[in-house]
């Protein structure tokens, strides 16, 4: 299995903190966010980790990697974009990484601005058993809060609907930005992009995918943080410091 960490965002909601530093290179409890995520992925024994970023922050990640002692080979990919306006989007970046590096293995994709306690080994266990797509969900138990995320409907642990930031959420299960795809789904990423579908949100791909292939849900009750605001950054910092 290969891994892709999505780290090509510009972190505009955390300015000025992220004007010169990409969000995944911010510290949480004294440890860089990307290092928290890499540690989780390394538990799976991944063959290689690709971190895809943009032209602006490519030097930041390259410098970090030159000083990081990784157990798994890591490569930084520059998607060539320079601003929030010309970004490729989450699925655009996944597609770019797959095509530019000829990725053909099973794949785990993790958003670079999310921190989580769930064990990826447990998720991989479901993936290996089902031999199909698996996404990790978290129950926020609040429909008002759910409006800010990708909301998922599940039946018998199978995804039956996915909606990004709905006005009227049908559930309180939200996507955590962790996706496991088998080899066969890689060609579907190509198809999704070539058909002109929205490359910005991974959730839109899941909405498209679950109508064509089985997508299983792994629901975790462990702590999960979407570092999209100063409030969430502070909450994550306090939680992981207390561990």
C-alpha positions in Angstrom: 0.0 0.0 0.0 1.1 3.5 -0.8 0.0 6.7 1.0 -0.8 10.2 -0.1 -0.9 13.0 2.4 -2.8 16.0 1.0 -0.9 19.1 1.9 -1.4 21.6 -1.0 -3.8 23.9 0.8 -2.9 27.5 1.5 -4.4 27.7 5.1 -6.0 31.0 4.5 -8.3 30.6 7.6 -5.3 30.5 9.8 -3.5 33.6 8.5 -1.2 35.1 9.6 0.0 31.9 11.2 0.1 30.1 7.9 1.2 32.9 5.6 4.7 31.5 5.5 4.2 28.1 7.1 1.9 25.3 5.7 -0.7 24.1 8.1 0.7 20.5 8.3 4.0 22.0 9.5 2.4 23.7 12.5 3.1 22.1 15.9 0.5 20.4 18.0 1.6 19.3 21.4 5.2 20.0 20.5 5.1 17.8 17.3 4.5 18.8 13.7 1.0 17.8 12.4 2.5 16.0 9.5 4.7 13.9 11.9 1.6 12.9 13.8 0.0 11.7 10.5 3.2 10.0 9.2 3.4 8.1 12.5 -0.1 6.8 12.0 0.6 5.7 8.4 3.9 4.0 9.3 2.0 1.7 11.6 0.5 0.2 8.4 3.9 -0.6 6.9 3.2 1.5 3.8 5.6 1.1 0.9 5.9 4.8 0.3 4.4 8.1 1.5 3.8 10.9 -1.0 3.2 14.3 0.4 1.7 16.6 -2.2 2.0 20.3 -1.7 2.1 23.4 -3.8 4.9 25.6 -5.3 4.7 28.1 -2.5 5.3 25.6 0.3 7.4 23.0 -1.5 10.6 24.4 0.0 9.2 24.2 3.5 8.4 20.5 3.2 11.7 19.8 1.5 13.6 21.4 4.3 11.5 19.5 6.9 12.1 16.2 5.2 15.8 16.7 5.0 15.8 16.8 8.8 13.2 14.1 9.5 14.2 10.6 10.3 11.4 8.6 8.6 10.9 4.8 8.8 9.1 4.8 5.5 10.4 6.4 2.2 8.8 9.8 1.8 8.6 11.9 -1.4 7.4 15.5 -1.6 5.4 16.3 -4.8 5.0 19.9 -6.0 1.7 20.3 -7.8 2.9 23.5 -9.4 0.2 25.9 -8.1 1.0 29.2 -6.5 -2.2 30.5 -4.9 -5.5 29.5 -3.4 -7.1 30.6 -6.7 -5.3 28.2 -8.9 -5.1 25.2 -6.6 -5.9 21.8 -8.0 -8.2 20.7 -5.2 -8.0 17.5 -3.2 -9.0 15.1 -6.0 -7.0 17.2 -8.5 -3.9 16.6 -6.3 -4.7 12.9 -5.9 -5.0 12.6 -9.6 -1.7 14.6 -10.1 0.1 12.3 -7.7 -1.2 9.1 -9.3 -0.3 10.2 -12.8 3.0 11.9 -12.1 4.3 9.0 -10.0 2.5 6.1 -11.8 1.0 4.9 -8.5 -0.8 1.6 -9.0 -0.9 0.1 -5.5 -3.6 0.0 -3.0 -3.8 3.6 -1.6 -4.5 5.4 1.6 -5.2 9.1 1.4 -5.1 11.3 4.5 -5.9 15.0 4.7 -2.8 16.8 6.0 -4.7 19.1 8.3 -6.6 16.5 10.3 -5.4 14.9 13.5 -7.0 11.7 14.9 -6.6 9.1 17.5 -8.1 6.2 15.6 -5.8 3.3 14.7 -5.3 3.0 11.0 -4.5 -0.7 11.6 -8.1 -1.3 12.5 -9.3 0.5 9.4 -6.8 -1.5 7.3 -8.2 -4.7 8.8 -11.7 -3.8 7.4 -10.1 -2.8 4.1 -8.3 -6.1 3.8 -11.4 -8.1 4.7 -13.7 -6.3 2.3 -11.1 -5.7 -0.4 -12.9 -2.5 -1.3 -13.2 1.2 -0.6 -13.3 2.3 3.0 -13.7 5.8 4.5 -13.3 6.8 8.1 -16.2 8.6 9.8 -16.7 10.4 13.1 -20.1 11.1 14.7 -20.1 14.7 15.8 -23.6 14.1 17.4 -24.7 17.7 16.5 -26.6 18.5 13.3 -25.6 22.2 13.4 -21.9 21.2 13.6 -22.4 18.6 10.9 -23.4 21.4 8.4 -19.8 22.4 8.2 -18.5 19.0 7.0 -19.0 16.2 4.5 -22.0 14.3 5.9 -22.4 10.6 5.2 -25.4 8.3 5.4 -24.6 4.7 6.2 -26.7 1.5 6.1 -25.2 -1.8 7.4 -21.7 -0.1 7.3 -22.1 0.8 3.6 -22.1 4.4 2.4 -25.5 5.2 0.8 -25.2 9.0 0.5 -22.6 11.7 0.9 -23.2 15.5 0.9 -20.7 18.3 1.4 -21.8 20.9 3.9 -25.6 20.3 3.7 -28.1 22.8 4.9 -30.2 20.0 6.4 -27.8 17.1 7.4 -29.4 13.7 7.1 -27.0 12.3 9.8 -24.3 13.5 12.1 -21.7 11.2 10.7 -18.9 13.2 9.0 -15.9 12.3 6.9 -12.6 12.6 8.6 -10.5 12.9 5.4 -9.2 9.3 5.6 -9.8 7.1 2.6 -8.5 3.6 1.6 -8.8 2.7 -2.0 -8.0 -0.6 -3.7 -6.0 -0.7 -7.0 -9.2 -0.8 -9.1 -10.3 2.6 -7.8 -7.2 4.3 -9.2 -8.6 4.1 -12.7 -11.9 5.5 -11.4 -10.1 8.6 -10.2 -8.9 9.2 -13.7 -12.4 8.7 -15.0 -13.9 11.1 -12.5 -11.4 13.8 -13.4 -11.7 13.2 -17.2 -15.4 13.6 -17.0 -15.1 17.1 -15.6 -16.3 16.4 -12.1 -15.4 18.7 -9.2 -11.7 18.2 -8.4 -11.9 20.3 -5.2 -13.4 18.0 -2.5 -12.7 14.4 -1.9 -16.2 14.0 -0.7 -17.6 14.8 -4.1 -15.6 11.8 -5.4 -17.0 9.6 -2.7 -20.5 10.8 -3.7 -19.7 9.8 -7.3 -17.9 6.6 -6.3 -20.5 5.0 -4.0 -23.0 4.9 -6.9 -20.5 2.7 -8.9 -18.6 0.7 -6.3 -19.1 -0.4 -2.7 -17.8 2.1 -0.2 -17.6 0.8 3.4 -17.7 3.0 6.5 -15.4 2.7 9.5 -16.9 4.8 12.3 -14.6 5.9 15.1 -15.5 7.4 18.4 -11.9 8.4 19.1 -10.9 12.1 19.1 -10.6 13.8 15.7 -9.8 17.4 14.9 -10.1 19.3 11.7 -7.5 22.1 12.1 -9.5 24.7 10.2 -9.6 27.4 12.8 -7.6 28.8 15.7 -10.1 27.3 18.1 -9.7 23.8 16.7 -5.9 24.2 16.7 -6.0 25.1 20.4 -8.3 22.3 21.3 -6.1 19.8 19.5 -3.0 21.2 21.2 -4.6 20.9 24.7 -5.9 17.4 24.1 -2.6 15.9 22.7 -0.6 17.7 25.4 -2.7 16.0 28.1 -2.1 12.5 26.7 
